[in-house]
Amino acid sequence: MASNSDSIYHVLTYMKQHPDVINQQPLEYTNVIRLNISDKIKVADADIYFPDQKLMVNRFTPDFVAKNGDLLDYFYEMTNQEIPNFHDVWVTTSHILDKSTYLLELSFE
């Protein structure tokens, strides 16, 4: 599954370490965050994990969620959820050409 790639993990880690590169979109749902970063940032296999003008949607495996709980908790805190609990995480990615950005949306279920 594409969402469990090292590329997505490294993008999330980079965003956590460099929050100034994140452009967070307004929250539309209490359990979803939508983030954009410049497409100038190097991303391994960007053509696979951030397809041009298309959405790629995947669910992180339970192992990925368990192994990377601290990283995912960081992003979960950006939601409007009141209960600190999630079991599934869906990731949607895309390359938005006219805005020169990579979209990364996380949905916590």
C-alpha positions as CSV (number, residue, x, y, z in Angstrom):
1,M,0.0,0.0,0.0
2,A,1.5,3.3,-1.1
3,S,0.6,5.2,2.1
4,N,3.0,3.0,4.2
5,S,6.0,4.1,2.2
6,D,9.1,5.6,3.6
7,S,8.3,8.7,1.5
8,I,5.1,9.5,3.3
9,Y,6.7,8.8,6.7
10,H,9.6,11.1,5.8
11,V,7.3,13.9,4.6
12,L,5.3,13.7,7.9
13,T,8.5,13.7,9.9
14,Y,9.9,16.6,7.9
15,M,6.7,18.6,8.5
16,K,6.8,17.9,12.2
17,Q,10.4,19.0,12.4
18,H,9.8,22.1,10.2
19,P,6.3,23.3,11.0
20,D,7.1,26.6,9.3
21,V,6.9,24.9,5.8
22,I,3.3,23.8,6.4
23,N,0.3,25.7,5.1
24,Q,-2.6,24.3,7.0
25,Q,-6.0,24.7,5.4
26,P,-9.1,25.6,7.5
27,L,-10.7,22.6,9.2
28,E,-13.9,21.4,7.5
29,Y,-14.3,18.3,9.5
30,T,-13.4,17.7,13.1
31,N,-11.3,14.6,12.3
32,V,-9.5,15.8,9.2
33,I,-6.5,18.0,8.6
34,R,-5.4,19.3,5.2
35,L,-1.8,20.4,4.8
36,N,0.1,21.8,1.9
37,I,3.9,22.1,1.4
38,S,5.9,23.5,-1.4
39,D,6.6,21.2,-4.2
40,K,10.2,22.5,-4.1
41,I,10.8,20.3,-1.1
42,K,12.4,17.1,-2.2
43,V,10.2,14.0,-1.8
44,A,11.3,10.5,-2.8
45,D,9.1,9.0,-5.4
46,A,6.9,12.1,-5.5
47,D,5.5,11.0,-8.9
48,I,4.1,7.9,-7.2
49,Y,2.9,9.3,-3.8
50,F,1.9,12.8,-5.0
51,P,0.3,12.2,-8.4
52,D,-0.2,15.3,-10.6
53,Q,-3.7,16.6,-10.3
54,K,-5.0,13.3,-9.0
55,L,-5.9,12.1,-5.5
56,M,-4.3,9.0,-4.0
57,V,-6.1,7.7,-1.0
58,N,-4.9,4.9,1.3
59,R,-5.3,3.7,4.8
60,F,-2.2,3.3,7.0
61,T,-1.9,-0.3,8.2
62,P,-2.5,-1.0,11.9
63,D,1.2,-1.7,12.2
64,F,2.1,1.7,10.7
65,V,-0.3,3.4,13.1
66,A,1.1,1.5,16.1
67,K,4.7,2.0,15.2
68,N,4.3,5.8,14.4
69,G,1.8,6.7,17.1
70,D,3.9,9.7,18.4
71,L,4.2,11.1,14.9
72,L,0.5,10.7,14.1
73,D,-0.5,12.1,17.6
74,Y,1.4,15.3,16.6
75,F,-0.9,15.8,13.6
76,Y,-4.0,14.5,15.4
77,E,-3.6,17.4,17.8
78,M,-4.3,19.7,14.9
79,T,-7.9,18.3,14.6
80,N,-10.9,19.5,16.5
81,Q,-11.4,16.1,18.1
82,E,-12.1,16.2,21.8
83,I,-11.4,12.6,22.5
84,P,-7.7,11.6,22.1
85,N,-8.3,8.4,20.3
86,F,-8.1,7.0,16.8
87,H,-7.7,3.6,15.3
88,D,-7.5,4.2,11.6
89,V,-5.7,6.9,9.6
90,W,-6.4,7.6,6.0
91,V,-4.0,9.6,3.9
92,T,-4.9,11.5,0.8
93,T,-2.1,13.0,-1.3
94,S,-1.8,14.9,-4.5
95,H,0.5,17.3,-6.4
96,I,-1.4,20.5,-7.1
97,L,0.4,22.0,-10.1
98,D,-1.2,25.5,-10.3
99,K,-0.3,26.1,-6.7
100,S,3.1,24.4,-6.8
101,T,2.2,22.4,-3.7
102,Y,1.9,18.9,-2.4
103,L,-1.4,18.2,-0.6
104,L,-1.4,15.8,2.3
105,E,-4.7,15.2,4.1
106,L,-5.0,13.0,7.2
107,S,-8.3,11.6,8.3
108,F,-8.4,10.1,11.8
109,E,-11.1,7.5,12.4
